[in-house]
Amino acid sequence: MTIRYLKCRSQTPNQSTSSQVDVSTVVKEVIDNVRANGDVAVRKYSEKFDNWSPVSFKLSPSDIDAAIAACPQQTIDDIKEVQKNVRAFAQAQRDSIRDFEYEIQPGVYLGQKNLPINRVGAYIPGGRYPLLASAHMTILTAKVAGVPHVVGCTPPIGGQIPHATVAAMHLAGADEIHLLGGVQAIAAMAVGTETIPKVDFIAGPGNAFVAEGKRQLFGEVGIDLFAGPTEILIVADETADPFTVATDILSQAEHGPDSPAVIITTSERVGQAAIDIIHQLLPNLPTGELAGTSWDRFGEAIVVDSMEEAWQLADAYASEHVQILTKRPREALEKMTAYGALFLGEKTCVSYGDKVIGTNHVLPTKQAARYTGGLWVGKYLRTVTYQEVTSCTASGELGRLCGRAARAEKFEGHARSGDLRAQKYLGDRFAWIPSSDSAHL
């Protein structure tokens, strides 16, 4: 494959803007303290990191009603409209997952059930942006899956209740909402405190400290993904509009100073024009400082000789968001295998997925798309199995097979469980079963 760089990144995605050792150490200290001291530790870190120490972190029904009332009606209407889309797609996903029972041979029944997780914690970030859309993706999807109890946590913003975020969490179906952020929120939900219930699973994006907290607690609780900075990759051919390419690249670069943004194109003209337009747009973009830093450090523009090479290179990146601006965008569905989500054609964009269209925006980053998809209804379900043998003959034959198979692996105890059924139902004799015990078999 021959590739030509019109723009190279100045840093690699794995280079961190802060020391990973420091992040890990801070996070471990918070988790250990919350585990040992519960609400006292939670309050300590909330005061330290967010300057927030209310009488109760849990919002009362009147607090929630007041937050909703403080939102413009258009905001509430828009939240409901977006949640309608998210709910419809999540329900379609749930309907695609079925329980079944299969008679694998006469009298031998094998079954599958999909049980929702009992208690889920949803983290809705605040920080630089109030990501109220994350409430739809984490809380609403969990409720569609059938999760009976969802605990939502979101931080205060500037010492204030983020009204729209609280409204979105409530309308999504959160059973309780705590105004609490950062690692202290993740730790509290994972280990439980006097006022915050322990959950079985935590979902939701966050900064490096939140991500590290989920990493350290994984195993004690389940998590959705090991998430990194937002990524966008655009595949463009000679038909792509460079202005659209540039605009959509910046739409994701504004997430933060470390968001990879990549253009792969078969047209040097389109690639170079997009670069030029990015530089023209940045000075007038309110988030231009962040987006410009991200583009400078992690932005790339690459020219390849053919669409086949473009598909291969895009798969090698395994990006979180892959936008297709080509003559035949649906070709990507056949040619590509490694991506978090595809956005096909100029009429759609990654921002639709982030905010309004209905698919889930919690997606794999850092090439994790090679082995996993994003958050969906199935993440909140536990697929479990059951077995029942009702035929004496079948049980005896399985017993004989189990005896042979287990002894091949030198598991004598397993083998004897099979032997017992072979004797009970087929009349086989085994020296290890005393004759005095056989009379009542």
matplotlib code that plots the C-alpha trace (Angstrom):
import matplotlib.pyplot as plt

x = [0.0, 1.3, 0.3, 1.2, 0.7, -0.6, -0.6, 1.1, 0.2, 2.8, 1.9, 0.7, -2.7, -1.0, 0.9, -1.0, -1.2, -0.9, 1.2, -0.6, 1.3, -0.2, -3.7, -3.5, -2.1, -4.8, -7.5, -6.3, -6.2, -9.8, -11.1, -9.3, -10.6, -14.2, -14.0, -12.8, -14.7, -17.8, -19.8, -17.1, -14.6, -17.0, -17.8, -14.0, -13.3, -16.4, -15.3, -11.7, -12.4, -15.8, -16.1, -19.5, -20.8, -24.6, -26.6, -27.4, -25.9, -29.1, -31.6, -35.1, -38.2, -38.7, -35.1, -35.7, -39.0, -37.3, -34.5, -37.0, -38.9, -35.7, -35.2, -36.7, -39.7, -37.9, -35.1, -37.5, -39.3, -36.0, -34.8, -38.1, -37.7, -34.2, -35.1, -37.9, -35.3, -32.9, -35.8, -37.0, -33.6, -32.8, -36.2, -35.4, -32.1, -33.9, -36.5, -33.6, -32.4, -34.5, -34.9, -35.2, -35.5, -34.1, -34.7, -31.2, -32.2, -35.3, -35.8, -32.8, -33.7, -31.3, -32.4, -31.2, -32.5, -31.5, -31.7, -31.2, -28.5, -30.2, -28.5, -26.7, -24.7, -24.8, -22.2, -23.1, -20.1, -20.1, -16.8, -16.1, -19.5, -22.8, -23.2, -26.8, -27.0, -25.1, -28.2, -30.1, -27.4, -26.7, -29.9, -32.6, -30.9, -30.6, -34.3, -35.2, -33.1, -35.3, -32.8, -35.0, -32.8, -30.5, -28.4, -27.4, -24.4, -23.5, -21.2, -22.3, -21.1, -19.6, -21.2, -24.7, -27.2, -27.0, -30.7, -30.9, -28.7, -30.9, -34.0, -32.5, -31.6, -35.0, -36.9, -34.6, -35.9, -33.2, -34.5, -32.2, -30.0, -26.9, -25.2, -21.7, -18.8, -15.4, -13.7, -15.6, -18.9, -17.5, -16.0, -19.2, -21.4, -18.9, -18.3, -21.4, -21.7, -24.2, -26.3, -25.3, -26.2, -23.6, -24.3, -23.4, -22.4, -21.2, -21.7, -20.9, -17.9, -15.7, -12.3, -9.0, -9.6, -13.1, -11.8, -9.0, -11.5, -13.5, -10.4, -9.3, -12.8, -13.5, -14.1, -15.6, -18.2, -18.8, -18.2, -19.3, -16.0, -12.4, -13.0, -10.4, -10.7, -13.2, -12.0, -13.2, -12.0, -13.4, -13.1, -13.5, -13.2, -13.0, -16.8, -16.5, -17.1, -14.0, -16.0, -18.1, -15.0, -13.4, -16.6, -17.2, -13.5, -13.8, -17.1, -15.2, -11.9, -13.6, -14.3, -10.8, -7.2, -6.4, -9.1, -7.6, -9.1, -8.1, -8.9, -8.2, -8.9, -8.2, -8.1, -5.2, -7.3, -10.0, -7.5, -5.5, -8.6, -10.1, -6.9, -7.0, -10.6, -9.9, -7.4, -9.9, -12.7, -10.8, -10.4, -14.2, -15.1, -15.9, -14.2, -11.4, -8.6, -9.5, -10.3, -7.1, -4.9, -6.4, -6.0, -2.4, -1.4, -3.5, -4.8, -3.8, -4.6, -3.6, -3.8, -4.1, -4.3, -7.6, -10.8, -9.6, -6.5, -8.8, -10.9, -7.9, -6.2, -9.5, -9.9, -6.3, -7.2, -10.3, -11.7, -14.5, -16.5, -16.0, -17.7, -18.0, -18.1, -17.8, -19.8, -21.1, -21.1, -22.8, -19.8, -18.3, -20.8, -19.2, -15.6, -15.0, -15.0, -13.3, -15.2, -17.3, -20.0, -20.4, -22.0, -22.9, -23.0, -23.1, -26.7, -25.6, -22.7, -21.1, -22.8, -26.1, -24.9, -23.6, -26.7, -30.0, -30.3, -30.9, -27.9, -25.7, -22.8, -20.8, -18.3, -14.9, -11.8, -8.0, -8.6, -10.8, -13.3, -11.1, -12.7, -15.8, -18.8, -20.2, -22.8, -26.1, -29.1, -27.2, -24.5, -27.1, -28.3, -26.7, -27.3, -27.7, -28.4, -30.3, -30.5, -33.1, -33.1, -36.5, -35.7, -34.2, -32.5, -31.0, -29.7, -28.1, -26.5, -25.2, -23.9, -21.9, -20.5, -19.7, -17.8, -15.6, -15.1, -14.2, -11.8, -10.0, -9.3, -8.6, -11.7, -12.8, -15.4, -17.1, -17.0, -18.8, -21.7, -22.1, -21.7, -24.5, -27.0, -25.8, -26.5, -29.8, -31.3, -29.6, -28.6, -24.8, -22.7, -19.7, -17.4, -17.2, -20.9, -21.4, -24.0, -25.7, -26.3, -27.5, -30.7, -32.4, -31.1]
y = [0.0, 3.4, 6.3, 10.0, 12.2, 15.7, 16.2, 14.1, 14.0, 15.5, 13.1, 9.5, 8.7, 6.9, 10.0, 11.4, 15.1, 14.1, 11.5, 8.1, 7.2, 10.2, 9.5, 5.9, 6.8, 9.4, 7.1, 4.3, 6.6, 7.8, 4.2, 2.9, 5.8, 5.5, 1.7, 2.3, 5.5, 5.6, 8.9, 10.7, 10.1, 10.8, 14.2, 14.9, 14.4, 16.2, 19.2, 18.9, 18.3, 20.0, 22.4, 20.7, 19.6, 19.7, 18.3, 15.3, 14.3, 12.5, 14.8, 14.7, 14.6, 18.3, 19.0, 17.1, 18.9, 22.2, 21.3, 20.4, 23.6, 25.6, 24.3, 26.0, 24.1, 23.7, 21.9, 19.5, 18.9, 18.2, 15.8, 13.9, 13.8, 12.5, 9.9, 8.7, 7.9, 6.3, 4.2, 3.0, 1.8, 0.2, -1.5, -2.9, -4.2, -5.8, -7.4, -9.0, -10.9, -13.9, -16.5, -20.1, -23.7, -26.4, -30.2, -31.2, -34.9, -36.7, -35.8, -33.4, -29.7, -26.8, -23.3, -19.7, -16.7, -13.1, -11.6, -7.9, -6.8, -6.0, -2.7, -0.4, 2.8, 5.4, 8.2, 11.3, 13.6, 17.4, 19.1, 21.0, 20.2, 19.0, 15.8, 15.3, 13.0, 10.4, 10.1, 8.8, 6.4, 4.9, 5.2, 4.9, 1.9, 0.2, 0.7, -0.7, -3.8, -4.2, -3.1, -2.6, 0.0, 2.6, 4.9, 8.0, 10.3, 13.6, 16.4, 19.9, 22.5, 25.6, 24.8, 24.6, 21.9, 21.1, 21.4, 20.0, 17.0, 16.2, 16.5, 14.1, 11.6, 11.7, 11.5, 8.6, 6.7, 7.0, 5.6, 7.9, 10.8, 11.9, 15.2, 13.7, 13.5, 12.1, 9.1, 9.5, 8.9, 5.8, 4.4, 5.1, 3.2, 0.3, -0.4, 1.2, 3.7, 4.5, 6.5, 5.3, 1.7, -0.7, -1.5, -4.5, -2.6, 0.9, 2.7, 6.1, 8.1, 10.5, 12.0, 10.2, 9.8, 8.4, 6.0, 4.9, 4.4, 2.1, 0.2, -0.4, -1.5, -3.8, -7.3, -6.0, -4.5, -4.8, -1.9, -0.9, 0.0, 1.1, 4.5, 7.0, 10.4, 10.7, 9.7, 10.5, 9.1, 10.3, 8.3, 10.5, 10.2, 12.8, 13.4, 14.6, 18.3, 19.5, 22.0, 19.2, 17.1, 20.1, 20.9, 17.3, 16.8, 19.9, 18.7, 15.9, 17.6, 20.0, 17.3, 17.9, 18.5, 14.9, 13.7, 11.9, 13.2, 11.5, 12.0, 9.2, 10.1, 9.0, 12.7, 14.9, 17.9, 17.0, 16.3, 19.5, 21.7, 20.2, 21.1, 24.6, 25.0, 23.7, 26.4, 29.0, 27.7, 27.4, 31.2, 31.6, 28.4, 29.1, 25.9, 26.5, 26.5, 22.9, 21.7, 23.4, 21.7, 18.4, 18.8, 20.0, 17.1, 14.2, 15.3, 13.4, 13.6, 10.7, 10.1, 6.5, 5.3, 3.4, 2.8, -0.7, 0.8, 3.4, 0.6, -1.4, 1.6, 2.7, -0.9, -0.7, 2.5, 0.8, 4.2, 5.0, 7.0, 6.4, 8.8, 7.8, 10.6, 8.7, 8.1, 4.7, 5.1, 1.8, 0.0, 0.5, -2.0, -4.7, -3.6, -2.6, -4.7, -2.6, 0.5, 1.7, 3.2, 4.0, 7.2, 6.7, 9.6, 13.4, 13.5, 12.0, 12.9, 11.8, 14.6, 13.0, 9.9, 11.8, 13.8, 12.9, 10.0, 7.2, 4.9, 4.7, 7.0, 5.1, 3.5, 1.7, 3.8, 3.1, 0.4, -1.6, -1.8, -4.7, -6.9, -5.2, -3.0, -0.2, 0.1, -1.4, -3.2, -6.5, -5.0, -4.8, -8.4, -11.6, -14.5, -17.5, -21.1, -24.0, -27.8, -30.5, -34.2, -35.9, -39.1, -42.1, -43.4, -40.1, -39.5, -43.0, -42.5, -39.1, -40.7, -43.3, -40.5, -38.3, -41.2, -41.7, -38.0, -37.2, -40.1, -39.0, -35.8, -37.7, -36.1, -39.2, -37.3, -36.0, -39.5, -40.9, -38.5, -39.9, -43.5, -43.0, -42.1, -44.9, -47.4, -45.8, -45.6, -48.2, -50.8, -50.5, -51.8, -50.0, -51.3, -48.0, -48.1, -50.5, -53.2, -52.3, -48.8, -50.2, -51.7, -48.4, -46.8]
z = [0.0, -1.0, 1.3, 1.2, 4.2, 3.6, 7.4, 10.1, 13.8, 16.1, 18.9, 19.1, 20.6, 23.5, 24.6, 27.5, 28.4, 32.0, 33.8, 33.7, 36.9, 38.7, 37.5, 38.6, 42.0, 42.6, 41.5, 43.8, 46.8, 46.2, 45.7, 48.8, 50.9, 49.7, 50.4, 53.9, 54.9, 52.7, 52.6, 54.7, 51.9, 49.2, 50.7, 51.2, 47.5, 46.3, 48.3, 47.0, 43.3, 42.7, 45.7, 46.3, 49.7, 49.9, 52.7, 50.5, 47.2, 46.3, 44.6, 46.1, 43.9, 44.5, 43.5, 40.2, 39.6, 40.1, 37.7, 35.0, 35.6, 35.2, 31.7, 28.6, 27.3, 24.0, 25.8, 27.5, 24.1, 22.4, 25.2, 24.7, 21.0, 21.1, 23.7, 21.5, 18.9, 21.3, 22.8, 19.4, 18.4, 21.8, 21.7, 18.2, 19.6, 22.6, 20.3, 18.3, 21.4, 22.1, 24.8, 23.4, 24.3, 22.0, 22.2, 21.1, 21.2, 22.4, 26.1, 26.3, 26.5, 26.4, 27.0, 26.9, 28.9, 28.8, 32.2, 32.9, 35.4, 38.7, 39.5, 37.2, 37.8, 35.0, 35.0, 33.1, 32.6, 33.3, 33.2, 30.0, 28.5, 30.1, 28.2, 28.8, 25.7, 27.7, 30.0, 27.0, 26.0, 29.5, 31.5, 28.9, 27.2, 30.6, 31.3, 27.8, 28.7, 31.8, 34.5, 37.6, 39.3, 37.7, 39.9, 38.0, 39.0, 37.4, 38.8, 39.5, 37.0, 38.4, 41.8, 40.3, 39.4, 35.7, 35.1, 31.6, 32.5, 35.5, 33.3, 30.8, 33.5, 35.1, 31.7, 30.8, 33.8, 36.5, 39.8, 41.8, 40.9, 42.8, 42.1, 42.4, 40.0, 39.3, 40.7, 44.0, 42.1, 40.3, 43.6, 45.5, 43.0, 42.7, 46.4, 48.0, 50.8, 53.5, 51.1, 47.6, 46.8, 45.4, 41.7, 39.6, 36.4, 35.6, 32.2, 30.9, 29.6, 31.5, 31.8, 32.3, 36.1, 35.6, 32.9, 35.2, 38.1, 35.9, 34.9, 38.5, 39.6, 36.6, 37.9, 41.2, 38.9, 35.2, 33.0, 29.5, 27.9, 28.5, 26.8, 25.6, 23.9, 21.1, 17.6, 14.1, 10.8, 7.4, 4.3, 1.3, -2.5, -5.2, -4.9, -1.3, -0.4, 1.3, 3.4, 4.8, 5.5, 7.4, 9.3, 10.4, 11.4, 13.7, 15.1, 16.9, 17.5, 19.8, 22.3, 23.8, 23.2, 22.5, 20.1, 17.0, 13.7, 10.5, 6.8, 4.4, 0.8, -2.8, -3.8, -3.0, -4.0, -1.5, 1.2, 0.8, 0.4, 3.7, 5.5, 4.2, 5.2, 8.7, 9.2, 7.9, 10.2, 13.5, 14.3, 14.2, 16.1, 19.7, 20.7, 18.2, 20.8, 21.8, 18.3, 17.0, 19.6, 18.9, 15.1, 15.5, 17.8, 16.5, 13.1, 10.0, 6.3, 4.1, 0.4, -1.0, -4.5, -4.5, -2.5, -1.7, 0.0, 1.7, 3.2, 4.3, 6.0, 7.7, 9.1, 10.4, 12.4, 13.8, 14.7, 17.0, 14.5, 10.7, 8.4, 4.7, 2.1, -1.1, -4.3, -2.9, 0.9, 1.5, 0.1, 3.5, 5.0, 2.8, 2.8, 6.5, 9.6, 12.3, 13.6, 16.5, 14.3, 10.6, 9.3, 5.6, 3.2, 3.4, 4.7, 8.0, 10.3, 13.6, 15.5, 14.7, 16.4, 19.3, 20.0, 18.2, 15.8, 18.2, 18.0, 21.1, 21.3, 23.9, 21.5, 21.5, 21.1, 20.9, 18.3, 20.7, 17.7, 16.6, 19.3, 20.6, 19.7, 21.7, 24.5, 23.6, 25.2, 25.2, 27.5, 30.2, 29.8, 31.1, 28.7, 30.9, 30.0, 31.6, 30.9, 31.6, 30.8, 31.0, 29.2, 31.2, 28.1, 27.1, 30.7, 30.7, 27.3, 28.4, 31.6, 29.6, 27.3, 30.4, 32.1, 29.0, 28.3, 31.9, 32.4, 29.2, 31.2, 34.4, 36.2, 38.1, 40.2, 37.0, 35.5, 38.5, 38.2, 34.7, 35.9, 38.4, 35.7, 33.5, 36.3, 37.4, 33.9, 31.8, 34.4, 33.9, 36.8, 38.3, 40.9, 42.7, 43.6, 46.5, 45.9, 49.2, 47.8, 44.5, 45.9, 46.2, 43.0]

ax = plt.figure().add_subplot(projection="3d")
ax.plot(x, y, z, "-o")
ax.set_aspect("equal")
plt.show()
